[in-house]
Amino acid sequence: MEAPTEIKDRIKRLNERLARYIPPRETWTPAEEALFKPIDLYRVPVEDARAMQLRAIKHTFTRHYKLNQFYREYCERRSFTPEDIRMYDDLERIPLIPDLSFKPNLTFNQHPSGKDFAYWITTIFTGALPKVVIKGPNPTFDDVIDAFSAAEMVVTYSSGTSGGHTVIPRDMRTYMTQQYANAKLQSCLYDLMAFDHFLLFFPKWTQTNLYIGRDKAHKSEMLNDVGYALDFEISADLTLKAMTAKEQQGGTPTSAQERQTKIVEIGIKWLERYEKTTDMIGLEGSPFLIHALMQTLEREGQRFEFGERGMIGTGGGWKVSEDKSVSAPDFRKRVEEVLGIPETKCWDCYGSVEMGGMVNTCPEGHYFHIPYTWFKPLVLDSSLVPADYGERGRFAFLDGLAGSYPGFIMTGDQVRMLEHCPVCDRPGPVLEPEVKRIPSEEVRGCATVLQRILAQTLHGDNK
């Protein structure tokens, strides 16, 4: 399926701007070839994509089986080896890791820190480790992560909604290719590089190790002009307090309310700066922050009319503001009423710290389009068996781009996957717009097995 000329020109510009993110062609792995070679990632014929997917995932699985002790032991307990992958359908038999397994606080029964946490990272990691120097007698969670960063690794963590961070280590090549994947996937749907200015309601990537901040590092090179409404240091402790304080105190802490008020003020002043210009502008951030901005504008009787020269992007979900969430259609309607930006200029993305490429909504129908050349999505039924298209279940995936950690993961999200979008003509699979969290009791048994394997591996490494 030929990519439209507009997309070809757009990807050419993207490749020029993000040239340093693309490794030499002669060194591409099958997964990297599945990312860099197709022009429009959403218009690859399904049969061609499955052939790429099989090569990519088998290559990456073989790497982890050979080089990652804890994952190899996990696979051996399930009697599955790389030789068992002979055809496309065999991919569904690859042992999946519950996302809970990447929460070190469950392994240590406490918020992790110190050298034990450092050893835990090395156990999760696949590949040759650089020399990591951790200074001081009692290093904190962030001290350990910063030490890995100084050794040119990227260790990021989730927001910790459930009271514990998910931690993922990446070597620089994995990090750069996944950054490029995020940029290309968005560019295949929206021409973000045509916009003059963007304001991000995400943490500035230089100020945090949060994945939702670090995965936006490419924006400063991809986009024409980028500002950050959250331009302050965000540590792991601050994040965990923010995510759990509401439950403990019965409401949002005063300090968090004050910080949110300042962020909203920054956003409103930024919008006012470009209101009377012809510049194209975009806001991108967590939906609860953009929603808070619109609520403030409504209270103050203020609205804008940016029209087609405006764009709104959201990602990260509502987190601890779930009780204030609105449906995606209602959110887009409110954007049009308050900011004057049409629905076709609103996009949402879904992903996690473990995923190597975000899932973005299309402008035509707002369904989440899944990358499908290096990435195999699955929906699991209540018995954790792959379900058919159209059935609701637990989202899982096999990520061929995850070269430095085993990216074969069961999430805690409930989804419904369709074989293709019912609105646009892109041929790949999609998720329906509403994604919900589900209880994880049924995967805790698998997670416990993995945590025991991790503990045994850690014990061996510390001998």
C-alpha positions as CSV (number, residue, x, y, z in Angstrom):
1,M,0.0,0.0,0.0
2,E,1.6,3.2,-1.2
3,A,2.1,6.0,1.3
4,P,0.5,9.3,0.4
5,T,2.9,11.9,-1.0
6,E,2.1,14.2,2.0
7,I,3.2,11.4,4.4
8,K,6.4,10.7,2.4
9,D,7.4,14.4,2.6
10,R,6.6,14.5,6.3
11,I,8.7,11.4,7.1
12,K,11.5,12.8,5.0
13,R,11.5,16.0,7.2
14,L,11.3,13.9,10.4
15,N,14.3,11.8,9.3
16,E,16.3,14.9,8.7
17,R,15.4,16.4,12.1
18,L,15.9,13.1,14.0
19,A,18.8,11.8,12.0
20,R,20.9,11.0,15.1
21,Y,18.1,8.7,16.4
22,I,18.5,6.4,13.4
23,P,21.4,3.9,13.6
24,P,23.4,3.0,10.5
25,R,21.3,0.9,8.1
26,E,23.8,-2.0,8.0
27,T,23.3,-2.5,11.7
28,W,19.5,-2.6,11.8
29,T,17.9,-5.5,13.7
30,P,14.7,-7.0,12.2
31,A,12.7,-4.8,14.6
32,E,14.5,-1.7,13.6
33,E,14.0,-2.5,9.9
34,A,10.3,-2.9,10.7
35,L,10.4,0.7,12.1
36,F,12.7,2.5,9.8
37,K,12.0,0.9,6.4
38,P,8.2,1.5,6.0
39,I,7.2,5.1,5.2
40,D,3.7,5.0,6.6
41,L,3.6,2.6,9.6
42,Y,-0.2,2.5,9.5
43,R,-0.5,1.6,5.9
44,V,1.6,-1.5,5.6
45,P,-0.4,-4.5,4.2
46,V,-1.3,-6.8,7.0
47,E,0.4,-9.9,5.6
48,D,3.6,-8.0,5.0
49,A,3.4,-6.6,8.5
50,R,3.0,-10.0,10.0
51,A,6.1,-11.3,8.2
52,M,8.1,-8.3,9.7
53,Q,6.5,-8.9,13.1
54,L,7.5,-12.5,13.1
55,R,11.1,-11.7,12.2
56,A,11.3,-8.8,14.7
57,I,9.8,-10.6,17.7
58,K,11.6,-13.9,17.2
59,H,14.9,-12.1,16.9
60,T,14.2,-10.0,20.1
61,F,12.9,-13.1,22.0
62,T,16.0,-15.0,21.1
63,R,18.2,-12.2,22.4
64,H,16.4,-12.1,25.8
65,Y,16.4,-15.9,26.1
66,K,20.2,-16.0,25.6
67,L,21.2,-13.0,27.6
68,N,18.7,-12.5,30.3
69,Q,19.0,-15.1,33.1
70,F,15.7,-14.3,34.9
71,Y,13.6,-14.4,31.7
72,R,15.3,-17.5,30.4
73,E,14.5,-19.3,33.7
74,Y,10.9,-18.1,33.4
75,C,10.7,-19.5,29.9
76,E,12.3,-22.8,30.9
77,R,9.6,-23.3,33.5
78,R,7.1,-23.0,30.7
79,S,9.2,-25.3,28.4
80,F,9.4,-22.6,25.6
81,T,12.6,-21.8,23.6
82,P,13.4,-19.8,20.5
83,E,13.2,-23.1,18.4
84,D,9.5,-23.2,19.3
85,I,8.8,-20.1,17.1
86,R,8.3,-21.5,13.6
87,M,5.3,-19.6,12.3
88,Y,3.3,-16.5,13.0
89,D,0.8,-18.2,15.3
90,D,3.6,-19.4,17.6
91,L,4.2,-15.9,18.8
92,E,1.1,-16.2,21.0
93,R,2.9,-18.9,23.0
94,I,5.8,-16.6,24.1
95,P,5.7,-16.4,27.9
96,L,4.2,-13.1,29.1
97,I,5.5,-11.1,32.1
98,P,2.9,-9.4,34.3
99,D,3.6,-5.7,34.5
100,L,3.6,-6.1,38.3
101,S,7.0,-7.8,37.9
102,F,8.6,-4.5,36.9
103,K,7.7,-3.0,40.3
104,P,10.8,-3.4,42.5
105,N,8.9,-2.4,45.6
106,L,7.0,-5.7,45.3
107,T,10.3,-7.6,45.3
108,F,11.7,-5.7,48.3
109,N,8.4,-5.1,50.1
110,Q,9.3,-1.4,50.4
111,H,10.2,1.6,48.3
112,P,13.5,0.5,46.8
113,S,16.9,2.3,47.2
114,G,20.6,1.6,47.6
115,K,22.7,-1.1,46.0
116,D,19.9,-3.8,46.2
117,F,17.8,-1.7,43.8
118,A,20.9,-1.3,41.5
119,Y,21.3,-5.0,41.4
120,W,17.6,-5.4,40.7
121,I,18.0,-3.1,37.6
122,T,20.9,-5.2,36.3
123,T,18.8,-8.4,36.7
124,I,16.0,-6.9,34.6
125,F,18.4,-5.6,32.0
126,T,19.4,-7.6,28.9
127,G,22.9,-7.0,27.4
128,A,26.3,-5.8,28.3
129,L,26.2,-3.4,31.3
130,P,28.4,-0.3,31.4
131,K,30.4,0.5,34.5
132,V,28.0,2.2,37.0
133,V,29.4,4.2,39.9
134,I,26.9,4.8,42.8
135,K,28.2,7.4,45.2
136,G,27.5,7.7,48.9
137,P,26.7,5.2,51.6
138,N,22.9,5.4,51.4
139,P,21.9,6.3,47.8
140,T,18.2,7.1,47.2
141,F,16.0,5.7,44.4
142,D,16.8,8.7,42.2
143,D,20.6,8.6,43.1
144,V,20.7,5.0,41.7
145,I,18.9,6.0,38.6
146,D,21.1,9.1,38.1
147,A,24.2,6.8,38.4
148,F,22.9,4.6,35.5
149,S,22.2,7.8,33.5
150,A,25.8,8.9,34.0
151,A,26.8,5.6,32.5
152,E,24.7,6.4,29.4
153,M,21.8,4.2,30.3
154,V,18.2,5.5,30.6
155,V,16.3,4.1,33.6
156,T,12.8,5.5,33.8
157,Y,9.8,4.8,36.0
158,S,6.0,5.2,35.9
159,S,3.9,7.6,38.0
160,G,3.2,5.0,40.7
161,T,-0.6,5.3,40.7
162,S,-0.8,2.0,42.6
163,G,1.7,3.1,45.2
164,G,4.8,1.7,43.5
165,H,6.9,2.7,40.5
166,T,7.3,0.5,37.4
167,V,11.0,0.7,36.5
168,I,12.4,0.0,33.0
169,P,16.1,0.1,32.1
170,R,17.1,0.9,28.5
171,D,20.4,1.1,26.8
172,M,20.9,4.2,24.7
173,R,20.1,2.4,21.4
174,T,16.8,1.1,22.7
175,Y,15.9,4.5,24.1
176,M,16.7,6.3,20.9
177,T,14.8,3.9,18.6
178,Q,11.8,4.0,20.8
179,Q,11.9,7.8,20.9
180,Y,12.0,7.8,17.1
181,A,9.1,5.3,17.0
182,N,6.9,7.7,19.1
183,A,7.8,10.6,16.7
184,K,7.1,8.6,13.5
185,L,3.9,7.1,14.7
186,Q,2.5,10.5,15.5
187,S,3.8,12.0,12.3
188,C,2.1,9.3,10.2
189,L,-1.2,10.7,11.6
190,Y,-0.6,14.4,12.3
191,D,1.7,17.0,10.8
192,L,3.1,18.3,14.1
193,M,6.2,19.7,12.5
194,A,3.9,22.3,10.6
195,F,3.0,24.0,13.9
196,D,4.9,27.1,15.0
197,H,4.7,26.6,18.8
198,F,3.9,23.8,21.2
199,L,3.4,24.0,25.0
200,L,3.8,20.6,26.8
201,F,1.8,20.0,30.0
202,F,4.3,17.1,30.8
203,P,7.4,17.2,33.0
204,K,10.4,18.7,31.2
205,W,12.6,15.7,30.2
206,T,15.7,17.2,31.8
207,Q,14.0,17.6,35.1
208,T,12.8,14.1,35.9
209,N,13.3,10.4,35.4
210,L,9.5,9.9,34.9
211,Y,8.9,8.1,31.7
212,I,6.1,10.5,30.7
213,G,8.8,13.2,30.7
214,R,11.8,11.4,29.4
215,D,9.9,9.9,26.4
216,K,9.3,13.5,25.2
217,A,13.0,14.3,24.8
218,H,12.8,14.1,21.0
219,K,10.2,16.9,20.9
220,S,12.8,19.6,21.3
221,E,14.5,18.4,18.1
222,M,11.4,17.4,16.2
223,L,9.1,20.5,16.8
224,N,9.8,24.1,15.8
225,D,9.4,25.7,19.2
226,V,8.7,23.8,22.5
227,G,7.8,25.2,25.9
228,Y,7.2,23.3,29.2
229,A,4.5,24.2,31.7
230,L,6.1,21.8,34.2
231,D,9.6,23.1,34.2
232,F,10.7,22.1,37.7
233,E,12.5,19.1,39.2
234,I,10.2,16.1,39.8
235,S,11.8,13.3,41.9
236,A,10.5,9.8,42.5
237,D,9.5,10.7,46.1
238,L,7.6,13.8,45.0
239,T,5.8,11.7,42.4
240,L,4.8,9.0,44.8
241,K,3.6,11.5,47.4
242,A,1.5,13.2,44.7
243,M,0.0,9.9,43.5
244,T,-0.9,8.6,47.0
245,A,-1.5,11.7,49.1
246,K,-5.1,12.1,47.8
247,E,-6.1,8.7,49.1
248,Q,-4.3,9.2,52.4
249,Q,-5.5,12.7,53.1
250,G,-9.0,12.5,51.5
251,G,-8.2,15.2,48.9
252,T,-5.6,16.9,46.8
253,P,-2.8,18.3,48.9
254,T,-2.7,22.1,49.1
255,S,0.9,22.2,47.7
256,A,-0.3,20.2,44.7
257,Q,-3.3,22.5,44.2
258,E,-1.1,25.6,44.3
259,R,1.3,24.0,41.7
260,Q,-1.6,23.1,39.4
261,T,-2.9,26.7,39.6
262,K,0.5,28.0,38.5
263,I,0.6,25.5,35.7
264,V,-2.8,26.6,34.5
265,E,-1.8,30.2,34.7
266,I,1.3,29.5,32.5
267,G,-1.0,27.8,30.0
268,I,-3.5,30.7,29.8
269,K,-0.8,33.3,29.4
270,W,0.7,31.2,26.6
271,L,-2.6,31.0,24.8
272,E,-3.1,34.7,25.1
273,R,0.3,35.3,23.6
274,Y,-0.7,33.7,20.3
275,E,-4.5,34.5,20.3
276,K,-4.2,37.5,17.9
277,T,-1.5,36.0,15.7
278,T,-1.8,33.6,12.7
279,D,0.7,31.2,14.3
280,M,-0.2,27.5,14.5
281,I,-0.2,26.3,18.1
282,G,-0.5,23.0,20.0
283,L,-1.0,22.0,23.6
284,E,0.0,18.5,24.6
285,G,-0.4,17.0,28.1
286,S,-2.3,15.0,30.7
287,P,-6.0,15.3,30.1
288,F,-6.7,16.4,33.7
289,L,-4.4,19.4,33.4
290,I,-5.8,20.5,30.1
291,H,-9.3,20.0,31.6
292,A,-8.3,22.1,34.6
293,L,-7.2,24.9,32.2
294,M,-10.5,24.8,30.4
295,Q,-12.4,24.9,33.7
296,T,-10.5,28.0,34.8
297,L,-11.2,29.7,31.4
298,E,-15.0,28.9,31.8
299,R,-15.1,30.3,35.3
300,E,-13.4,33.4,34.1
301,G,-15.8,33.7,31.1
302,Q,-12.9,33.5,28.7
303,R,-12.7,31.5,25.5
304,F,-10.4,31.3,22.4
305,E,-11.1,30.7,18.7
306,F,-7.9,29.0,17.4
307,G,-9.8,26.9,14.8
308,E,-7.7,24.8,12.4
309,R,-4.5,26.5,13.5
310,G,-4.8,24.9,16.9
311,M,-4.2,21.3,18.1
312,I,-4.7,19.4,21.4
313,G,-2.9,16.2,22.3
314,T,-3.4,14.2,25.4
315,G,-1.8,11.2,27.0
316,G,-1.2,9.5,30.4
317,G,-4.8,9.2,31.5
318,W,-6.5,10.8,34.4
319,K,-4.5,9.0,37.2
320,V,-5.6,10.2,40.7
321,S,-8.1,12.6,39.1
322,E,-10.2,9.6,37.8
323,D,-13.2,10.9,39.8
324,K,-13.1,14.1,37.7
325,S,-12.6,12.4,34.3
326,V,-14.9,13.0,31.4
327,S,-15.4,10.8,28.4
328,A,-13.2,11.3,25.3
329,P,-16.1,12.6,23.1
330,D,-17.1,15.1,25.9
331,F,-13.5,16.2,26.3
332,R,-13.2,16.9,22.6
333,K,-16.5,18.8,22.6
334,R,-15.3,20.9,25.5
335,V,-12.1,21.7,23.6
336,E,-14.1,23.0,20.7
337,E,-16.4,25.1,22.9
338,V,-13.6,26.6,25.0
339,L,-10.6,26.8,22.7
340,G,-12.3,26.7,19.3
341,I,-10.2,23.7,18.2
342,P,-12.2,21.2,16.1
343,E,-12.4,17.5,17.0
344,T,-10.2,16.5,14.0
345,K,-7.4,18.4,15.7
346,C,-7.6,16.5,18.9
347,W,-5.6,13.3,19.4
348,D,-5.1,11.0,22.4
349,C,-2.3,8.5,22.9
350,Y,-2.2,5.3,25.1
351,G,1.0,3.6,26.3
352,S,3.0,2.7,29.3
353,V,6.6,2.8,30.5
354,E,7.1,-0.8,29.2
355,M,5.9,0.0,25.6
356,G,8.3,0.9,22.8
357,G,5.9,3.1,20.8
358,M,2.7,4.9,21.7
359,V,-0.7,4.0,20.4
360,N,-2.3,7.1,18.8
361,T,-5.9,7.9,17.8
362,C,-6.7,8.7,14.2
363,P,-8.3,12.0,13.3
364,E,-11.2,10.4,11.5
365,G,-12.7,8.1,14.2
366,H,-10.5,8.6,17.3
367,Y,-9.7,4.9,17.6
368,F,-6.3,3.9,19.0
369,H,-4.2,2.6,16.1
370,I,-1.6,0.0,17.2
371,P,1.8,-0.3,15.5
372,Y,1.9,-3.7,13.9
373,T,5.2,-4.2,12.1
374,W,7.4,-4.9,15.1
375,F,4.7,-5.0,17.8
376,K,2.1,-7.7,18.3
377,P,-1.0,-6.8,20.4
378,L,-3.0,-9.3,22.3
379,V,-6.2,-9.3,24.3
380,L,-6.4,-12.0,27.0
381,D,-9.6,-13.5,28.4
382,S,-10.2,-14.3,32.1
383,S,-8.0,-17.5,31.7
384,L,-5.2,-15.4,30.3
385,V,-5.7,-17.0,26.8
386,P,-5.6,-14.9,23.7
387,A,-9.2,-13.8,22.8
388,D,-10.7,-13.1,19.4
389,Y,-11.1,-9.6,17.9
390,G,-14.1,-7.8,19.4
391,E,-13.9,-9.4,22.8
392,R,-13.1,-7.3,25.9
393,G,-10.1,-8.5,28.0
394,R,-6.7,-7.7,29.4
395,F,-4.2,-6.0,27.0
396,A,-0.9,-7.7,26.4
397,F,1.8,-7.2,23.8
398,L,5.1,-8.5,22.3
399,D,7.4,-5.6,21.6
400,G,10.2,-6.3,19.2
401,L,11.8,-2.9,19.8
402,A,12.4,-3.7,23.5
403,G,16.0,-4.9,23.1
404,S,17.2,-4.1,26.7
405,Y,14.4,-5.7,28.7
406,P,11.9,-8.4,28.0
407,G,9.0,-6.5,26.4
408,F,6.5,-9.4,26.4
409,I,4.0,-8.1,28.9
410,M,0.5,-8.5,30.4
411,T,-0.8,-5.1,31.4
412,G,-3.5,-4.2,34.0
413,D,-5.7,-2.5,31.3
414,Q,-9.0,-3.7,30.0
415,V,-9.5,-3.1,26.2
416,R,-11.5,-4.2,23.2
417,M,-9.4,-4.7,20.1
418,L,-10.9,-4.6,16.5
419,E,-9.2,-6.1,13.4
420,H,-9.2,-2.7,11.7
421,C,-10.6,0.8,12.3
422,P,-14.4,1.1,11.5
423,V,-14.0,4.7,10.4
424,C,-10.7,5.2,8.5
425,D,-9.1,3.0,5.8
426,R,-5.9,2.1,7.7
427,P,-5.6,-1.7,7.7
428,G,-4.0,-2.4,11.1
429,P,-5.7,-3.3,14.4
430,V,-7.2,-0.7,16.8
431,L,-8.3,-0.4,20.3
432,E,-11.7,1.1,21.1
433,P,-11.2,4.6,22.7
434,E,-12.1,3.8,26.3
435,V,-9.3,1.9,28.1
436,K,-9.9,1.0,31.8
437,R,-7.8,-0.3,34.6
438,I,-8.8,-3.8,36.0
439,P,-7.9,-5.7,39.1
440,S,-4.7,-7.7,38.8
441,E,-5.4,-10.6,41.2
442,E,-5.4,-13.2,38.5
443,V,-1.9,-12.3,37.3
444,R,-0.3,-12.0,40.8
445,G,0.5,-15.7,40.7
446,C,2.7,-15.3,37.6
447,A,4.2,-12.1,39.1
448,T,5.0,-14.0,42.3
449,V,6.9,-16.6,40.3
450,L,8.9,-14.0,38.5
451,Q,9.6,-12.1,41.8
452,R,11.0,-15.3,43.3
453,I,13.2,-15.9,40.2
454,L,14.4,-12.3,40.5
455,A,15.1,-12.7,44.2
456,Q,17.1,-15.9,43.6
457,T,19.1,-14.2,40.8
458,L,19.8,-11.2,43.1
459,H,20.9,-13.5,45.8
460,G,23.3,-15.2,43.4
461,D,24.7,-11.9,42.2
462,N,25.3,-10.7,45.7
463,K,27.3,-13.8,46.8
